């Protein structure tokens, strides 16, 4: 299935809704969704590090877990509101997820360039909703943000 910018933007809406849910719960506002090769939504989730006290529960891992076991992840697309960190970029590579759609990469530069260098199709949408949500969160809760990205 060809990924058009219109389809990518529509899929991003799912991830944005997840990010907003995470923010409403007092967590880090990052959301993600995993779509199948046929365009079906396989799983969605948001960062739950704060809510669950689980440092490994990033948005991409939450969406991946919600998708459940798949025979193959070839042809799937991970949609995320923010450039994926190295941990989540590793998940994409490990399981052969074919594409990553990123809402924004202004507030955080994760591993998306590395993914592209290794054959993963990367589309960055420069979505200002995502950037504004992250800028506001970082300004309001800098210590929590630094904890989330492993900074001091």
Order of alpha helices (4+ residues) and beta strands (2+ residues): alpha-beta-beta-alpha-alpha-beta-alpha-beta-alpha-beta-alpha-alpha
